[in-house]
Amino acid sequence: MLAVEQVATRFGLLDRLAEARSRTDELFAIVRREALYERPIPERHRIIFYIGHLEAFDWNLLRLHLRNLESFDPALDHLFAFGIDPVGGGLPADQPSDWPAFSTVQGYCDQLRERLDAGLADAEILEEPSGKQLLHVAIEHRLMHAETLAYMLHQLPYDQKVLQPRVREQQASPVTPGMVMVPAGSATLGMERFPECFGWDNEFEAHSVQVPAFSIDRYKVTHGEYLKFVDAGGYENEALWSREAWKWKLDHGISHPIFWKRVDNAWFWRGMFEEFPLPASLPVYVSHAEASAYARWVGKALPTEAQWHRAAYGTPSGDERAYPWGNAAPTSVLGNFDFAHWDPVPVTSVPNSASAFGVTDMLGNGWEWTSTVFAPFAGFEPFPFYPGYSANFFDGRHFVLKGGSPRTAACMLRPSFRNWFQPHYQYVYAGLRCVSPS
């Protein structure tokens, strides 16, 4: 089962790299110059780091394969590969003055692009499977950061951004919450090692998992549904939270989703470029801890990775699809992904996206938390050129997310792609749908 986007020969890799660059350039352009040294999320680097990091990553990854291009600034190569480590393992504490001037960073990045492009123009790297793999890594690494940067800049105050007009969401059909039954069957996790296809190390090897029958929410949990949990005192009910999650909630004063804001007696959604009254039909974005508490409140659970796969790609006949809706490539009529919107859209917006079992909106519009701890599949082998990409996070403290968000590139909508985060991270564009035994 191969998704169309995975076949390397279908697209020019250099064209794809150029397109990925345009995505990240677009993001940096919405930040006002005086805000480039801000840190919108306490756990993340300052914005200036990412400007240098994306180019330094490509340079450090590719230059030795391009006639061994010589580094012209090893100090910046290292700085923008790793950043400035926080002292004692806590939150970053570096100051704006610890970073190079923007003109220095811009000049460094311009030189890197110029040298890499000259080297790639006539390099044999494009003819070798290993070279194509490295270019795929460079492209998808940048596209992942395009999403990370989006939710990071989402937290930047509006006066520090070049605001853009919001595309008003379409008139939403009424959301009637309900569940659909998924019969017992198998789910194929991971992907096979085909030379012409790219996958990250944690996506291998392909294997089949038997999944008992279960029921799953037809739609992602919406603001309207989650508001009932908030109003019912869900954030004050210790019984709904794990011991660790309850301590996190108390220590950080967590009382609602990070994208919500209370104004007088009303809730507002903090969109990318403006606030507006909380739309009931949009999917809620929450941490894994909040998602788990909500699921307990409604007497259900978060799906396992295998259950999510079965609901998304399985069919009554036992075959599996490349995408929930079938084998057609992703387009804007099938979901809110591939940078189509800055914010989510109503969960009923894409009825044509339904899986064979009638579950809708499974790709795009918000990642979906699972109950599966991020761990290697049997046969896992770390990339020799990027050994810590996955292995550093096989620590039992990260959970798998599936699906995609409005800012997820189409190439990463393949069934085998796995995202992961710690349970107390609120900032990612991630929501949930629940399951129950059938």
N, C-alpha and C positions, 0 to 999 in steps of 0.2 A: 504494500500500500504506500504509494509515493504521492506526496503533495506536489502540485505543479511547481511551486516556488523552490523546491529543493533541488531540481535538476539544474546543475550549474551551467550547462551549455545553453540554457534557454535565455540567459541574460548576460550582457557584457559586465564582467565583474568591476571593471574600472568605471563604467557608467553607474553601477550601483554604489560604488564608493563615493563618487561625486554627488549622487543624490543623498546619501547618508550625511555627507558633509553639509549639504544645504539645509538638512533638517536641524542639525546642531547650530549652524550659523544663524538660522532663523530664531532659535531660542535665545542665544546670547544677545541678539539684536533687540529683544524686548526689555532687556535690563538697562536702566539708565546708567551712564558711565560712572556716576558717583556711588552706585550701589554694587559695583563689581567686586568689592571686598567685603560684602556682607555675607552672613552665614544664616540663611533662612531656616535651616533645621539644625538644632544643636549638635546632633550626631554626625553631621556631614561637614565636609571641607567648605571653605569659602568659595564663592562662585569663581574667582580668579583661578583657582586650582584646576577646575574642569576645562577652562579654556586651554590651558597648557597640557592637561592630561591627555585629551583626545588625540592631539597631534603627537605627543611624546610616546603614547602607546603604539601608534602605528609605526613611528620611527624605530623604536626599540624592537618591535616585532619583526619588521621587514628589512631593515637596512643591511643586515649581515647577509641577506639573500640577494642583494642588489649590488653585486660587485664590491661587497664589503665597504659600503659608504662610511667614511670617517665621521665620528662625532665632532661637532664644532663647539659644543658646550656641554661637557659631561655632567657638570653640576646641575644644570637645568634638566638634563635627561633624567637624572636621579630624582630631583625634587618633584617633577611632574609625573614620575612613575609611581611614587609612594606618598607624596605629600609630607606634612609635618606631623609626626606621631604625637598623640596626646601623652602627657606625663602621667605615669602610674596607671595607664590603662583606662583612665576616665574620659570625660568629654574633651574634645579639642579645646585648647586654651591659647592657641597662637593668636597674634595680633596682626592687623593689616600691614603694619610696618615690617613684619617678618617675611613678606612676600615681595617679589620684584615689582617694579613699576609696570603699569599696563603697557606702556610703549615697549618695554623690554620683552614682555611676554608676547605681545603681538608680533614684534620682529622675529622672535624665536619661532613662533608658529608659522609665519610666512615662509621662513627659510626651510623649515621641515617639509612643508607641502611642496615647495618648489623642487627640492632635492629628491623627495620621494617620487613625485610625478615624472621627473626626468628619468629616474631609474626604472620606473615601471613602464615607461613608454616603449622600451625595446628589450625588456628583461625576459628571460626564458622562464621566469617564475610562473607566468600565465599558462605555460604548457605542461607543467608538472603537477600531479595530484597534490603533492605536499604544498606547493606554492599556492594552488587554488584554495587549499584548506586555510592557509594563513590569511589570504585575502578575505575569505568568508569570516574568519575570526575578527579581522579589523572592521569589517562592515557591520556585523551583528553587535560587536562590542560598542561601537558608536551608536547604533540604533537603540541599544539598551540604555545607554546614557541619555539619549534623546528623551526617553520616557522618565528616567530618574530625574533629569533636569526639569522636566515639566512639572512633576509633583513637588520638586524642591522650590521652583520659582512660583508655584501656586501659593506657597506660604510667604512669599515676599510681599510687603505692603504695597498697595496699589500705587502710591505716589513714587515708588521706586521702579515702576515698570512703564513702558510705553504702551498705554492701553489700546486695545483693539475692540471694535464693536462686537458685541455678543450676537451670535446667530441664535435667534429665538427658537426654542425647541418647538417641534411641530405639535399640533393639537393631539394630546394623548388620548388613546382609547381607554375606557375605564379598566382598571386593573382588578381582576377578580382572582384573588389568591386561591391556589389549589395545587394539588399534587397529581402526578401521573405515575402509573405503575410501570416499572421496568422489570420484565421477566428475568429469571435466572439465565445466565449465559457467560460467555468469556469476554474478556477485554484484553487487547494487546497493548502492553505498555512498552515504551522504548522504540528503537528503530534498528533495522538491520544495517550492517556495514557495507553499503554500496559505495564504490569509489567515486561515483558522480554526485553523491549526495552529502550534504554537510549536516552534522549534528554536534552539539557540545558533548564533552566526555560523559556527563551524567545521563545522557539520553540512550546510552548503550548498556546492555544488549536488549534486543527485542525479546519479549517473553509473554506468555499468555497467563492470565489469572482468571480463575473461575469466581464468578460473582453471584451470590444468592439473590433472589428476587427482593426488590425494595421499591419504595416510592420516593419521588423527589419533587421538589417545588418546580412548577412549570416556569415561573419567573424568578429572577433574582429578588431578594428581599428589598422592598422599597423604603423610602423615607417614611411613607405613611404607616407602614407596618412597624418599622423600628421605633417610630414616635410613640406608639402604644407601649412599647417596652420601657421607653424613657419615662413616660407619664405614669406608668405603673410602679415606678421606683426600682427598676431593674439595676440601676447603678448603685443603689443603696442596699440591695439584697445580697448579703455575703454568701448565701447558699448557692447562688448561681455562678460563682466565680471560683476558680482554683485558688489555693492558698497563695501561690506566687502572683497570680493575676490580681487578687484582692490587695496584696501589699503594693504592687505597682500602681494600682488605681488610687490608693490612699496617698502614697508617697508623692504622686504627681498631680493630685487633685483632678483626676479624670472623671468627668460627669456627663460627657456627651461626645459624639464623634468630632474629630478635629476639624472637619469641614463645615460644621454647624456653628452658628453664632446666635446668642440670645440678645435680642434688642427689645427692651421693655418686656412685654409679655408674649412676644412672638419669636419664632425660630426663623433664621435666615440661612440660606446656602451660600457659602463663600466660594463663588465661582472664580475662574482664573483672572477675570478682569473686572468683575463687579459682584456685589452681593444682591440677592433677590429673595423674596419670600420662599420658604422651603417648599419645593415642588414634591408633592406626595408620590408622583409616579416615577421619579428617578431612583436608580439603585443607590442604596446607602453604601458609603465607604467607611470601613472600620478595621480595627486591628483584629488579629486572630483571637485575642482574649475577649474582646467585645463580641465578636461573632459567636464564640463558644458559649458565652453567657446568654446571648439571645436564643441560641438553639436550645439550651436547657430550659429557658423560660417557656418556650412553646412546646416542650416535651419531645423534641426531636434531636438531631445530631448533625454535625457537618459531615459531608460525604467523604469516604476514603478516595484516594487517587483513582483506584480501580473502579469504584462506583461512578465517579464523575466521568471517566472514560466510557464506561458502558452506556451511560445515559446520553453521552454526546455522540459517539461514533458507532455504537452497536445498532443492529437492525433485528426485527423479528425473525428473519431468515437465518441469522447467525453470521452474515457477512458484516464487514466493517467499512465505513465510509472514510474518505479522506478528510471531510469536514462534516459538521453536524447536518448541514442541509443537503449533502451529496458530494459529488466530485468536482463541481464547478469551482473555479478559482474565486477567492474572496473579492467582493466588490462592495460599493457603498450601500447597495440595497440589501445586503445580507448581514450588515452589522456595523457598529460604531467602532471602527479600528483604523489603523494605518493613517493616523494623524488627520482624520476627517474633521474632528471637532476638538475643542479644548476641554469641554465638559461632557458629562454623560447625557444621554437622551432617555426619554421614557422607556420602560422595559417592554412596552407593547409596540415599539416603533418598527420592529423588524420581524413581522410574522413569518416571512419567507425563510427565516433562519432556523426554523424548528428542526429538531433531530427526528429520526425515524420514530421515536417514542413520543414526540410532541413537546419536548423541552425546548424553550426558545432562548435566544440571546446568550448562547453559551460562549461565543467568541466575541470579544470586544465589550465595550461599555463598562468594564470593570473586571479585574481578576476575581477569581473565586477561591476562597480558602478551603482547604481540605483538612481532614484530621490526620493525614499521613505525615509522619516525620520525614524530613528530607534525608535520604540515605542512598547509597549506591545500589544499582542493580547488579545482579550476578554478572561477572565478566567485566566489571568496570576497570578502565585503564585511564589514568590521568593523562592529559595532554603533556608531552615532554616539554613543550615550550611555554606552558601555562599550568604548571602542576597544581597550583592552589585554587584554580577557578572554582571547582566544586569541592575538592577534598577538604579544604579549610572550613567548610560549613557542614560536614558530616559529624556534627557534635551533639546531636539529639536535641538541639534547641531551636531548630528552624523547621518550618512547616511548608509543605508543597502548596503552591497556587497553580491553578490551571485557567485557561481561557484567554485573557487579554484585556486591555483597556483601550480607551479612545486613542491613546498615544503609543500603542503597540504596533510595530511594523508588520505588514502582511506576511513577510517571510518567516516570522516567528509564531505564526498561527498553526504551525504543523502539529499534529497530534502528540508527538514525542516531546515537545518543548516543555521544560519544567522551570517554573519560577519558585523562589523561596525567600522567606523572611522570618525574623524572630516574632514571637507572638505579641509583643508589646509595641510594635511599630505601627503607628497610626497613619502615616503620611502617604502610603502607597495607594494607588487607585484600585482598591480591592474591597469586594463585598462578599456576599454569601448567598447560597440557597441551601435548604435543609433536606435531610432524608429521614425516613423511618422504615422499619422492617415491614414487609408485606406478608 
